């Protein structure tokens, strides 16, 4: 079996304090040789905080310990294992259960009640020291910003600036673009989309190379006070969520805003004047107030999904020709996929190939389909009745078998504990037996949860289908005068019977396949829309 040497540094600064990785490894090797130990495996953790136990080399060490490949672990000091007391006790417990001897260079560690007490005291002090380090670091940064206008390191400086020697310096080429963006937005009243298209046409690259311009990045330029010389620091508080990770494998974090009294303000060079900035904020409020189609109603809002890219379609309007007599421009209600005009600009941005659909066309088609279904209500009732039969007998029987198995395993677990208390088996034997039982219990409970989810979904389906029956009955009463049904009731009826409307066009964009997903049934109809789209200006 091997002797493991574990070394860790949080930052490069520790190299100057005599705790560099090489120095730690050298000390541990000397300790191993003095004890007559050889066959050494080194685990080096570079630039990793001791706050979290989830580290690459620590994980590898724990796995090797679990595989019975390690006999001794040598470390310079307990705080190199972890600065968190709970984490440290967990890993030390794992080492002990696998008969691994833990050795420190800077302190004596005895596996006795007194030794464990001293070790725990050291762990508590290390955790306290970590909190002090954080507080001092945070206080030092705040003073550096407040007194010296020092800008802390950032992943990417704002567009229009470069970070030079902890100071934001105006990048003149980018600053010209910032001023143009404000001029386009305030004086020429261009939309964010139009600004993005102009930036692409001019060949302007965003700060992060290889990325497309996005509405959010343009909006950030138009709302960030840094462009009028105000840099606000310490606004956000970031916390790690212990034990959780993002899809990319990084530690999961939560962000919350501090009270304004805790913010620190520093002066930076301004690119635009305050008056222009305030005009931009007023223009933004006007745009937000007028956003959306509050003048027009969309019967299928939020229900249409694109069969090509999966996005939910939006309701919008298009302008027709001006009426020669009245002088008014007619507006046409339409539905379209958001990816038809994506919010990203530039090459490589996906544009959905779907056409825009006239709202009257698709709404009348769906509404007439529902009205038609009322005529054949008996067949729909038979479908609903068939799908709402009692829960499958096999599911109920399987659930009972699983419940019985869980009860038996819980009894076994209690028996093992009793045997340990009566000293019939050792602690190691108890832990081994409990590990096997708990593993089997987890499997049984997971099976039980899956069946329970199936039952819950069946009950929900029954409730939803009962609601569908009621809607159909109500709709049948109103069927005599369908044109008199108000918008709100139409909308409620559609939402009760239809979960989703999936639209997919053929290659020529003249045929649209409409799939309704809901309680009436899943329908697929071919609809020729070519003649209805000829007069649209899209």
Backbone torsions as a table, in degrees:
resi	resn	phi	psi	omega
1	UNK	NA	154.6	-173.2
2	UNK	-93.3	161.8	172.1
3	UNK	-104.7	122.8	-177.9
4	UNK	-95.6	134.4	171.7
5	UNK	-111.9	121.7	-180.0
6	UNK	-111.9	124.5	179.9
7	UNK	-130.2	142.6	-179.3
8	UNK	-147.5	139.6	169.0
9	UNK	-130.8	144.1	180.0
10	UNK	-83.3	-42.6	-177.5
11	UNK	-137.0	166.6	177.3
12	UNK	-66.4	-20.3	-178.6
13	UNK	-65.0	-24.9	-177.1
14	UNK	-68.8	-15.8	178.2
15	UNK	-63.9	-30.8	-179.3
16	UNK	-82.1	-9.4	-178.2
17	UNK	-100.2	11.1	178.3
18	UNK	81.2	11.8	-178.3
19	UNK	-119.9	28.0	178.2
20	UNK	-63.6	163.2	-179.5
21	UNK	-57.7	-45.9	-177.9
22	UNK	-62.9	-40.4	179.3
23	UNK	-64.0	-41.6	179.2
24	UNK	-64.3	-45.3	-178.9
25	UNK	-62.2	-40.7	-179.6
26	UNK	-63.3	-43.3	178.4
27	UNK	-62.1	-41.5	-178.5
28	UNK	-68.8	-36.8	177.8
29	UNK	-65.8	-41.3	177.3
30	UNK	-60.2	-41.1	179.2
31	UNK	-63.5	-42.1	179.9
32	UNK	-63.6	-44.2	-179.6
33	UNK	-65.5	-36.9	178.9
34	UNK	-65.6	-24.4	178.5
35	UNK	-95.3	2.8	179.2
36	UNK	74.6	26.2	-178.4
37	UNK	-100.5	140.4	177.9
38	UNK	-134.6	-162.9	-177.4
39	UNK	51.9	67.8	-171.9
40	UNK	-97.2	136.4	172.7
41	UNK	-116.4	126.6	-175.8
42	UNK	-101.8	134.1	176.6
43	UNK	-119.4	106.8	-175.4
44	UNK	-110.3	124.6	-179.9
45	UNK	-111.3	108.9	-174.8
46	UNK	-105.5	125.0	176.7
47	UNK	68.0	35.2	-178.7
48	UNK	-121.2	129.7	-178.5
49	UNK	-68.6	148.2	176.2
50	UNK	-83.9	4.9	-178.0
51	UNK	-71.3	-37.1	-174.8
52	UNK	-114.7	134.7	-178.2
53	UNK	-79.3	-16.1	-178.5
54	UNK	-80.3	87.8	-179.8
55	UNK	-130.2	150.1	-175.1
56	UNK	-55.8	-52.2	-176.5
57	UNK	-73.3	-34.9	176.1
58	UNK	-64.7	-40.3	177.7
59	UNK	-63.4	-39.5	178.2
60	UNK	-65.5	-40.5	178.5
61	UNK	-63.3	-45.2	-179.1
62	UNK	-63.3	-36.8	178.2
63	UNK	-67.0	-42.0	178.7
64	UNK	-65.5	-35.9	176.3
65	UNK	-64.1	-44.4	179.8
66	UNK	-63.7	-30.0	179.6
67	UNK	-84.7	7.3	177.5
68	UNK	62.7	35.7	179.9
69	UNK	-99.8	-8.0	-174.4
70	UNK	-120.1	135.6	177.1
71	UNK	-106.8	-33.5	-179.1
72	UNK	-135.9	147.6	172.4
73	UNK	-124.7	124.1	-179.6
74	UNK	-114.0	131.6	-177.5
75	UNK	-141.4	148.4	-178.1
76	UNK	-62.8	-48.6	-174.8
77	UNK	-149.3	151.9	179.3
78	UNK	-55.8	-31.3	-177.6
79	UNK	-71.7	-11.6	174.0
80	UNK	-73.4	-29.3	176.1
81	UNK	-68.2	-50.0	178.6
82	UNK	-170.6	150.1	174.2
83	UNK	-98.8	0.4	177.1
84	UNK	-99.9	124.7	-172.9
85	UNK	-63.2	-43.8	-177.8
86	UNK	-64.5	-45.9	178.9
87	UNK	-60.3	-40.3	-178.4
88	UNK	-64.6	-41.4	179.0
89	UNK	-66.5	-34.9	179.7
90	UNK	-64.3	-50.2	-176.7
91	UNK	-69.0	-36.2	178.3
92	UNK	-65.9	-35.1	175.0
93	UNK	-63.9	-39.2	177.2
94	UNK	-63.5	-43.8	-180.0
95	UNK	-61.6	-42.5	-177.9
96	UNK	-64.8	-43.0	-178.6
97	UNK	-64.9	-24.6	179.7
98	UNK	-100.3	18.6	175.7
99	UNK	57.4	37.7	176.8
100	UNK	-98.2	129.4	179.6
101	UNK	-87.5	127.2	-178.4
102	UNK	-98.1	127.1	-176.0
103	UNK	-128.0	133.6	176.6
104	UNK	-115.9	145.6	-179.5
105	UNK	-80.7	-37.6	-172.6
106	UNK	-92.4	-6.7	-176.9
107	UNK	-152.8	151.7	177.3
108	UNK	-86.4	137.6	179.3
109	UNK	-129.5	116.4	178.6
110	UNK	-112.1	134.5	178.6
111	UNK	-81.8	64.2	178.6
112	UNK	-130.9	165.6	177.3
113	UNK	-54.1	-41.4	-179.7
114	UNK	-68.8	-41.0	179.5
115	UNK	-64.2	-41.5	178.2
116	UNK	-64.3	-38.4	178.8
117	UNK	-63.3	-46.0	-179.6
118	UNK	-63.7	-39.5	179.3
119	UNK	-63.0	-42.1	179.8
120	UNK	-66.8	-36.6	177.4
121	UNK	-63.6	-44.2	177.7
122	UNK	-60.6	-40.0	179.9
123	UNK	-63.6	-42.1	179.3
124	UNK	-64.5	-39.7	178.7
125	UNK	-65.2	-40.1	179.2
126	UNK	-62.8	-40.1	178.8
127	UNK	-67.3	-39.3	177.4
128	UNK	-64.1	-40.9	179.4
129	UNK	-64.0	-37.6	177.7
130	UNK	-62.4	-40.6	178.4
131	UNK	-64.2	-39.4	178.4
132	UNK	-65.1	-41.3	179.4
133	UNK	-60.5	-44.0	178.5
134	UNK	-60.5	-45.4	-176.9
135	UNK	-64.9	-43.2	-179.7
136	UNK	-64.9	-43.3	-179.7
137	UNK	-61.2	-46.3	-180.0
138	UNK	-62.3	-43.9	-179.8
139	UNK	-63.8	-39.7	179.9
140	UNK	-64.9	-39.3	178.8
141	UNK	-66.7	-43.3	-179.4
142	UNK	-61.2	-42.2	178.9
143	UNK	-65.7	-38.9	-179.5
144	UNK	-63.7	-37.3	178.2
145	UNK	-72.2	-45.5	-173.4
146	UNK	-71.3	-43.9	-173.3
147	UNK	-90.0	-35.1	-171.9
148	UNK	-114.0	5.4	-175.7
149	UNK	52.5	34.1	-178.2
150	UNK	-82.4	130.9	-179.5
151	UNK	-95.6	127.0	-179.5
152	UNK	-69.7	153.9	178.4
153	UNK	-54.7	136.2	178.9
154	UNK	-131.6	152.3	-176.7
155	UNK	-58.5	-41.2	-179.8
156	UNK	-152.8	122.6	178.7
157	UNK	-64.2	156.2	179.3
158	UNK	-59.7	150.6	177.6
159	UNK	-59.7	128.4	-176.1
160	UNK	107.7	-10.1	-177.7
161	UNK	-132.4	156.6	168.6
162	UNK	-122.5	148.8	177.8
163	UNK	-97.4	111.9	-177.3
164	UNK	-127.8	118.2	178.5
165	UNK	50.9	50.5	176.8
166	UNK	61.8	24.7	176.0
167	UNK	-131.3	141.0	174.1
168	UNK	-83.1	122.1	-178.7
169	UNK	-116.1	136.9	-177.9
170	UNK	-66.3	128.2	171.4
171	UNK	-91.0	105.8	-169.7
172	UNK	-58.7	-39.6	-179.6
173	UNK	-65.4	-44.9	178.9
174	UNK	-70.4	-33.9	179.8
175	UNK	-62.6	-36.7	176.8
176	UNK	-60.2	-39.5	179.4
177	UNK	-66.9	-40.8	178.5
178	UNK	-59.2	-45.3	-180.0
179	UNK	-64.0	-37.5	177.0
180	UNK	-63.8	-41.6	-179.7
181	UNK	-59.9	-43.5	178.4
182	UNK	-66.2	-38.3	179.3
183	UNK	-66.1	-44.6	178.9
184	UNK	-61.5	-41.1	-174.4
185	UNK	-75.0	-44.3	-174.2
186	UNK	-86.8	-52.4	-173.6
187	UNK	-83.1	-41.2	-179.4
188	UNK	-94.9	-9.3	176.9
189	UNK	54.0	45.0	174.9
190	UNK	-78.6	152.3	175.8
191	UNK	-79.6	167.7	177.9
192	UNK	-61.5	-36.7	178.2
193	UNK	-63.5	-44.6	-179.7
194	UNK	-65.3	-37.7	176.6
195	UNK	-64.0	-44.4	178.8
196	UNK	-60.0	-42.7	179.0
197	UNK	-64.1	-38.3	178.0
198	UNK	-65.2	-40.6	179.0
199	UNK	-61.3	-39.9	178.5
200	UNK	-66.5	-44.0	179.7
201	UNK	-61.1	-36.3	179.7
202	UNK	-80.2	-7.1	179.3
203	UNK	75.7	23.3	179.9
204	UNK	-77.9	127.6	179.0
205	UNK	-93.6	139.6	174.2
206	UNK	-67.6	170.9	-175.2
207	UNK	-59.8	-42.1	179.4
208	UNK	-89.0	110.9	-173.0
209	UNK	-61.9	146.9	177.4
210	UNK	82.7	-2.5	179.7
211	UNK	-103.1	152.5	177.7
212	UNK	-86.6	157.4	172.5
213	UNK	-68.9	142.9	-178.8
214	UNK	-131.6	152.6	179.2
215	UNK	-55.7	-37.8	-177.9
216	UNK	-65.1	-37.1	-179.2
217	UNK	-71.0	-37.3	176.6
218	UNK	-68.6	-41.9	178.7
219	UNK	-62.2	-35.6	179.4
220	UNK	-64.9	-38.9	177.9
221	UNK	-64.0	-37.4	-176.5
222	UNK	-79.8	-10.0	-176.9
223	UNK	-121.7	-7.2	-175.5
224	UNK	-84.0	122.2	-178.7
225	UNK	-68.0	-10.5	-179.6
226	UNK	-61.2	-26.3	-178.2
227	UNK	-76.0	-10.7	171.7
228	UNK	-109.4	17.8	171.7
229	UNK	92.4	14.0	-179.5
230	UNK	-114.9	117.1	176.9
231	UNK	-110.1	118.8	-178.5
232	UNK	-104.3	126.0	-177.9
233	UNK	-117.7	156.6	176.9
234	UNK	69.9	28.8	178.8
235	UNK	-79.1	-35.1	-173.3
236	UNK	-111.3	148.1	175.9
237	UNK	-115.1	121.8	-177.6
238	UNK	-107.2	130.4	179.1
239	UNK	-125.8	139.8	174.3
240	UNK	-80.2	139.9	174.6
241	UNK	-93.3	109.1	-172.4
242	UNK	-62.8	129.0	176.3
243	UNK	83.6	-1.4	-178.7
244	UNK	-117.2	147.8	-179.8
245	UNK	-133.2	159.9	176.2
246	UNK	-80.7	175.4	178.8
247	UNK	-61.1	-30.1	-179.6
248	UNK	-80.5	-4.4	177.8
249	UNK	94.9	-0.7	178.0
250	UNK	-82.5	156.6	178.5
251	UNK	-59.5	136.7	-179.9
252	UNK	-76.4	139.3	-178.1
253	UNK	-129.1	150.5	171.9
254	UNK	-113.5	147.7	-177.4
255	UNK	-124.4	132.4	174.4
256	UNK	-138.0	153.6	-177.5
257	UNK	-91.3	135.9	176.4
258	UNK	-77.3	165.0	174.6
259	UNK	-64.7	146.4	-176.7
260	UNK	-58.1	-26.6	179.8
261	UNK	-64.4	-20.6	-179.5
262	UNK	-91.9	-9.1	-179.8
263	UNK	-70.5	149.2	177.1
264	UNK	-118.7	130.9	-176.3
265	UNK	-108.5	133.5	175.7
266	UNK	-126.3	151.4	178.8
267	UNK	-91.1	136.5	176.1
268	UNK	-131.9	163.1	178.9
269	UNK	-61.8	133.2	-179.6
270	UNK	-86.5	144.4	177.2
271	UNK	-100.9	-35.3	178.0
272	UNK	-126.0	163.9	179.8
273	UNK	-86.3	161.2	-174.8
274	UNK	-62.6	-37.2	-179.1
275	UNK	-60.6	-44.1	179.2
276	UNK	-65.5	-37.9	178.6
277	UNK	-62.1	-44.5	-179.5
278	UNK	-66.2	-36.1	175.4
279	UNK	-62.8	-37.8	177.9
280	UNK	-64.3	-37.5	179.3
281	UNK	-69.0	-37.7	177.3
282	UNK	-65.4	-41.3	178.4
283	UNK	-63.6	-38.1	179.7
284	UNK	-64.1	-41.1	178.4
285	UNK	-62.4	-42.0	178.5
286	UNK	-62.1	-43.1	-179.4
287	UNK	-64.2	-39.5	179.0
288	UNK	-67.9	-38.2	179.7
289	UNK	-64.0	-38.0	-177.5
290	UNK	-91.8	4.4	-176.9
291	UNK	-70.9	151.0	176.2
292	UNK	84.4	172.1	-178.1
293	UNK	-109.1	71.6	-177.8
294	UNK	-74.0	-16.6	180.0
295	UNK	-80.7	-21.0	-172.5
296	UNK	-119.7	145.6	178.6
297	UNK	-101.8	142.4	-179.6
298	UNK	-125.3	108.8	-173.8
299	UNK	-63.6	-32.2	-174.9
300	UNK	-107.5	22.9	-178.2
301	UNK	-58.3	128.6	177.4
302	UNK	80.1	-0.5	-177.2
303	UNK	-104.2	-24.2	-175.8
304	UNK	-86.3	125.1	177.1
305	UNK	-116.0	138.5	-180.0
306	UNK	-73.0	126.8	178.4
307	UNK	-77.6	-6.0	-179.8
308	UNK	-96.0	-46.5	-175.2
309	UNK	-120.0	-7.9	175.6
310	UNK	87.5	-1.4	-179.0
311	UNK	-77.3	153.0	173.5
312	UNK	-80.3	130.7	-177.5
313	UNK	-72.0	151.4	177.9
314	UNK	-103.7	158.6	170.4
315	UNK	-95.1	134.6	-179.4
316	UNK	-147.6	178.2	177.9
317	UNK	-129.6	151.1	175.8
318	UNK	-124.5	149.0	-179.6
319	UNK	-88.8	136.4	174.7
320	UNK	-99.2	-159.2	179.8
321	UNK	-78.8	155.5	177.6
322	UNK	-76.6	132.7	177.1
323	UNK	-72.1	122.8	-176.2
324	UNK	-64.1	-32.1	-177.5
325	UNK	-79.2	-49.2	-175.7
326	UNK	-90.8	-22.4	-177.8
327	UNK	79.4	3.8	-177.7
328	UNK	-92.3	150.1	177.5
329	UNK	-97.6	126.3	179.9
330	UNK	-77.6	139.3	178.4
331	UNK	-108.6	137.8	-179.3
332	UNK	-112.6	125.6	174.8
333	UNK	-74.9	135.9	-178.4
334	UNK	-142.8	161.8	169.0
335	UNK	-115.3	142.3	177.6
336	UNK	-151.5	156.8	177.7
337	UNK	-76.3	134.4	178.4
338	UNK	-58.5	-28.2	-179.9
339	UNK	-79.5	-0.9	172.9
340	UNK	-67.9	-37.1	173.5
341	UNK	-129.1	78.0	-173.0
342	UNK	-63.7	158.4	-179.1
343	UNK	-81.4	-4.0	173.3
344	UNK	-98.4	149.6	-176.7
345	UNK	-126.8	144.6	176.9
346	UNK	120.6	-176.8	-178.0
347	UNK	-73.4	150.3	176.5
348	UNK	82.7	-2.5	179.3
349	UNK	-81.0	131.2	-177.2
350	UNK	-72.9	130.1	174.1
351	UNK	-118.5	123.9	-177.5
352	UNK	-68.4	135.6	-176.2
353	UNK	-80.1	-0.8	-174.7
354	UNK	-67.2	155.6	174.0
355	UNK	-88.8	163.9	172.8
356	UNK	-82.9	139.2	-178.0
357	UNK	-108.7	134.5	174.2
358	UNK	-64.4	133.0	-176.0
359	UNK	-62.1	-41.5	-178.2
360	UNK	-60.5	-36.9	-177.3
361	UNK	-64.7	-55.4	-175.3
362	UNK	-72.2	-35.9	-179.4
363	UNK	-66.3	-44.3	-179.7
364	UNK	-67.2	-35.7	179.0
365	UNK	-62.7	-49.0	-178.7
366	UNK	-65.6	-43.0	-178.2
367	UNK	-64.9	-42.1	178.1
368	UNK	-65.3	-34.0	177.6
369	UNK	-64.2	-39.9	178.0
370	UNK	-67.4	-43.4	178.7
371	UNK	-62.0	-38.8	179.2
372	UNK	-65.1	-34.6	-179.0
373	UNK	-66.2	-25.0	179.2
374	UNK	-67.2	-34.8	178.8
375	UNK	-60.7	-38.7	-179.8
376	UNK	-101.9	42.5	-174.9
377	UNK	-62.9	-33.5	-177.4
378	UNK	-61.2	-42.4	179.7
379	UNK	-67.5	-35.7	178.0
380	UNK	-67.3	-40.1	177.8
381	UNK	-60.1	-39.1	-180.0
382	UNK	-65.5	-38.8	177.1
383	UNK	-62.0	-46.1	-179.4
384	UNK	-63.8	-41.5	-179.0
385	UNK	-63.5	-41.0	-179.1
386	UNK	-64.3	-37.6	-175.6
387	UNK	-84.2	-9.0	-178.6
388	UNK	-111.0	29.3	175.4
389	UNK	-66.3	167.5	179.5
390	UNK	-58.8	156.0	-179.7
391	UNK	-56.3	143.1	-178.0
392	UNK	-54.1	131.3	-177.3
393	UNK	-61.7	-34.3	-179.6
394	UNK	-63.8	-36.3	178.8
395	UNK	-64.1	-43.4	179.9
396	UNK	-63.9	-41.6	179.6
397	UNK	-65.6	-42.0	178.9
398	UNK	-62.6	-40.6	178.7
399	UNK	-60.9	-41.0	-179.0
400	UNK	-66.2	-39.5	178.2
401	UNK	-63.2	-42.0	-179.9
402	UNK	-65.5	-43.1	179.0
403	UNK	-60.0	-41.7	178.7
404	UNK	-63.2	-42.3	178.8
405	UNK	-62.5	-40.1	178.6
406	UNK	-63.3	-42.9	179.0
407	UNK	-61.5	-42.2	-179.1
408	UNK	-64.8	-42.7	-179.6
409	UNK	-66.3	-36.9	177.6
410	UNK	-65.5	-35.9	175.3
411	UNK	-65.7	-42.0	178.4
412	UNK	-59.9	-40.9	-179.0
413	UNK	-62.1	-42.7	179.3
414	UNK	-65.8	-37.2	178.9
415	UNK	-63.1	-41.6	179.7
416	UNK	-62.7	-40.9	179.0
417	UNK	-64.4	-40.8	179.0
418	UNK	-64.0	-41.3	179.5
419	UNK	-62.9	-36.4	178.0
420	UNK	-68.4	-43.6	-179.8
421	UNK	-62.9	-32.0	178.5
422	UNK	-87.3	6.1	177.3
423	UNK	61.5	28.5	175.4
424	UNK	-77.1	-34.8	176.9
425	UNK	-125.6	159.1	179.4
426	UNK	-81.6	171.2	178.7
427	UNK	-63.5	-39.1	-179.8
428	UNK	-63.3	-43.4	178.5
429	UNK	-64.5	-39.3	178.4
430	UNK	-62.1	-47.2	-178.2
431	UNK	-63.0	-38.1	179.8
432	UNK	-65.4	-45.3	179.9
433	UNK	-66.3	-42.5	-179.5
434	UNK	-64.5	-35.3	179.4
435	UNK	-61.3	-43.6	179.2
436	UNK	-66.1	-45.1	-178.7
437	UNK	-64.5	-44.5	-179.5
438	UNK	-62.9	-36.7	178.1
439	UNK	-62.8	-43.9	179.1
440	UNK	-67.3	-36.6	178.4
441	UNK	-63.9	-42.2	179.4
442	UNK	-61.0	-40.4	178.6
443	UNK	-63.0	-45.3	-179.7
444	UNK	-63.7	-42.1	-179.7
445	UNK	-67.6	-35.5	177.0
446	UNK	-64.3	-41.1	176.3
447	UNK	-62.9	-42.7	179.8
448	UNK	-61.1	-41.7	179.3
449	UNK	-64.5	-36.9	179.2
450	UNK	-65.1	-44.8	178.2
451	UNK	-65.5	-37.8	179.4
452	UNK	-64.8	-38.1	177.1
453	UNK	-63.6	-38.5	178.4
454	UNK	-63.0	-42.7	179.6
455	UNK	-64.8	-43.8	-179.6
456	UNK	-61.2	-42.8	179.7
457	UNK	-64.6	-36.9	178.8
458	UNK	-65.5	-40.8	178.9
459	UNK	-65.1	-42.8	177.8
460	UNK	-61.5	-40.4	-179.4
461	UNK	-63.2	-40.0	178.4
462	UNK	-62.4	-45.2	179.9
463	UNK	-61.9	-43.3	-178.8
464	UNK	-65.2	-39.9	-179.3
465	UNK	-71.6	-31.0	174.7
466	UNK	-65.3	-38.9	176.4
467	UNK	-64.3	-36.8	178.2
468	UNK	-63.1	-40.1	176.8
469	UNK	-58.6	-45.8	-178.5
470	UNK	-63.2	-40.3	179.2
471	UNK	-64.5	-43.1	179.8
472	UNK	-62.5	-40.1	179.0
473	UNK	-65.2	-41.9	179.0
474	UNK	-66.1	-39.7	-179.3
475	UNK	-65.2	-35.1	-179.5
476	UNK	-62.8	-36.1	179.6
477	UNK	-67.7	-35.8	-177.9
478	UNK	-85.3	-7.6	-173.7
479	UNK	-61.8	-24.1	-177.8
480	UNK	-64.4	-31.0	179.9
481	UNK	-133.3	66.8	-175.0
482	UNK	-62.5	-28.2	-178.5
483	UNK	-71.1	-15.7	-178.0
484	UNK	-94.0	-1.2	179.9
485	UNK	-71.4	122.9	-178.3
486	UNK	-68.9	162.7	-176.7
487	UNK	-57.2	-48.5	-176.2
488	UNK	-58.2	-41.0	-179.8
489	UNK	-70.9	-37.4	175.5
490	UNK	-58.9	-46.0	-179.1
491	UNK	-61.0	-44.1	179.4
492	UNK	-63.7	-41.5	179.6
493	UNK	-62.4	-46.9	-179.5
494	UNK	-61.6	-44.3	-179.4
495	UNK	-65.7	-30.4	-180.0
496	UNK	-73.7	-31.0	-175.1
497	UNK	-100.8	-21.7	-174.5
498	UNK	-126.6	127.8	176.0
499	UNK	-86.9	-38.0	-172.7
500	UNK	-158.7	146.3	175.3
501	UNK	-119.8	111.6	-176.7
502	UNK	-100.0	123.3	-179.5
503	UNK	-110.9	132.0	176.9
504	UNK	-140.8	126.0	-179.1
505	UNK	-91.0	153.1	174.4
506	UNK	-79.6	-179.7	-174.7
507	UNK	-63.2	-31.3	-178.8
508	UNK	-85.3	-4.4	-179.3
509	UNK	60.8	28.1	177.9
510	UNK	-111.9	-19.5	178.9
511	UNK	-116.3	134.3	-179.6
512	UNK	-120.5	120.8	176.1
513	UNK	-87.2	124.3	-178.1
514	UNK	-110.7	118.1	177.7
515	UNK	-112.7	119.4	177.7
516	UNK	-96.1	127.1	177.0
517	UNK	-110.7	117.6	-178.3
518	UNK	177.8	-157.6	-171.5
519	UNK	-91.0	-15.1	176.1
520	UNK	-71.2	-46.5	175.8
521	UNK	160.2	171.8	173.9
522	UNK	-92.3	117.3	-174.5
523	UNK	-113.4	143.0	173.7
524	UNK	-130.4	115.6	-177.0
525	UNK	-124.3	144.6	173.9
526	UNK	-93.3	131.9	-175.3
527	UNK	-131.5	119.8	179.7
528	UNK	-83.0	112.9	-175.4
529	UNK	-112.5	4.8	-173.8
530	UNK	-57.8	-49.1	-176.5
531	UNK	-66.4	-28.0	-178.5
532	UNK	-77.7	-17.5	-177.1
533	UNK	-100.5	-7.8	-173.7
534	UNK	-59.8	-38.9	-173.4
535	UNK	-88.1	-1.6	-178.5
536	UNK	-81.4	139.9	176.9
537	UNK	-96.6	95.1	-174.5
538	UNK	-118.2	NA	NA
